[in-house]
């Protein structure tokens, strides 16, 4: 019996790409993280619609502390290595507006993109 993960494409129409990043959060972001995560859970169906429109099969976010500073660790499984950036204001979905607003708590100077070993 074959068992497929729900986010793995069933066809061989294209490669699956993985993207990951470690994002340092600005001071005072604790409440914003909780509110953002709650909004994503409340708007789960809309969040799925959003990532599908970006060419993303799955997206996972993890909260952690590194050297006493709050960070997020994000992983995306995409259909293409050039997934649409959720920064693009073209989306009118409320969940995307909430996500763009949450990004003001990111310390973009302390964002590190991670490569998958192949």
MOJOSUL-V933877 format. One record per residue. RES is the residue in one letter. OMEGA is omega in degrees with one decimal (999 if undefined). D_LAST is the distance of its C-alpha to the last C-alpha in Angstrom with 1 decimal. Layout:
res=[RES RES]
omega=[OMEGA OMEGA]
d_last=[D_LAST D_LAST]
This chain:
res=[X X X X X X X X X X X X X X X X X X X X X X X X X X X X X X X X X X X X X X X X X X X X X X X X X X X X X X X X X X X X X X X X X X X X X X X X X X X X X X X X X X X X X X X X X X X X X X X X X X X X X X X X X X X X X X X X X X X X X X]
omega=[175.8 177.0 -179.2 173.6 -176.1 -177.1 177.7 -179.2 -177.6 -178.3 176.7 -177.0 -178.5 179.4 173.2 -179.2 179.4 176.2 179.2 178.5 170.5 -173.3 176.1 178.3 177.9 176.2 178.8 -176.4 -172.7 179.9 179.7 178.9 179.7 179.6 179.3 179.7 178.0 178.8 178.2 178.5 180.0 -177.3 -174.4 -179.0 178.7 177.6 177.2 177.6 -178.5 -177.4 176.4 178.5 178.8 -177.6 -176.9 176.9 -177.8 179.3 179.5 -179.5 179.4 177.4 179.7 172.8 175.0 -178.7 177.9 -178.8 179.4 179.7 168.2 172.2 -176.1 177.0 176.0 171.6 -169.9 175.5 -177.5 177.7 -179.0 179.0 179.7 -179.8 176.6 176.2 -176.9 -175.5 -177.1 -179.7 178.2 178.8 179.7 -179.1 177.5 175.9 178.9 -179.6 178.3 179.1 179.6 -177.2 176.8 177.4 179.1 171.8 -173.3 175.4 -179.9 178.5 -176.9 175.0 -176.3 178.7 176.7 174.5 178.2 999]
d_last=[26.9 23.7 22.7 20.9 19.9 22.0 19.4 17.4 19.0 21.2 21.0 18.6 20.1 17.0 13.3 12.4 11.0 10.6 12.7 14.0 16.9 19.3 22.8 25.9 29.0 32.4 35.3 37.2 34.4 34.8 37.1 35.2 32.0 34.1 35.8 32.6 31.0 34.3 34.5 31.1 32.3 35.7 34.3 31.4 32.3 32.5 29.1 27.6 29.5 28.2 24.4 24.9 26.7 23.8 21.4 19.8 19.5 19.4 19.8 20.3 22.0 22.7 25.5 25.5 27.2 25.9 28.6 31.2 30.0 29.0 25.4 23.5 19.8 18.7 15.9 16.0 14.7 15.8 16.8 16.0 14.3 17.9 19.3 22.9 23.7 26.1 28.0 29.5 33.1 33.4 32.9 36.2 34.9 36.3 33.0 31.4 34.5 34.1 30.4 31.4 34.3 32.1 29.9 32.9 32.1 28.7 28.8 26.8 27.1 25.1 22.2 18.8 15.8 12.5 9.0 6.2 3.8 0.0]
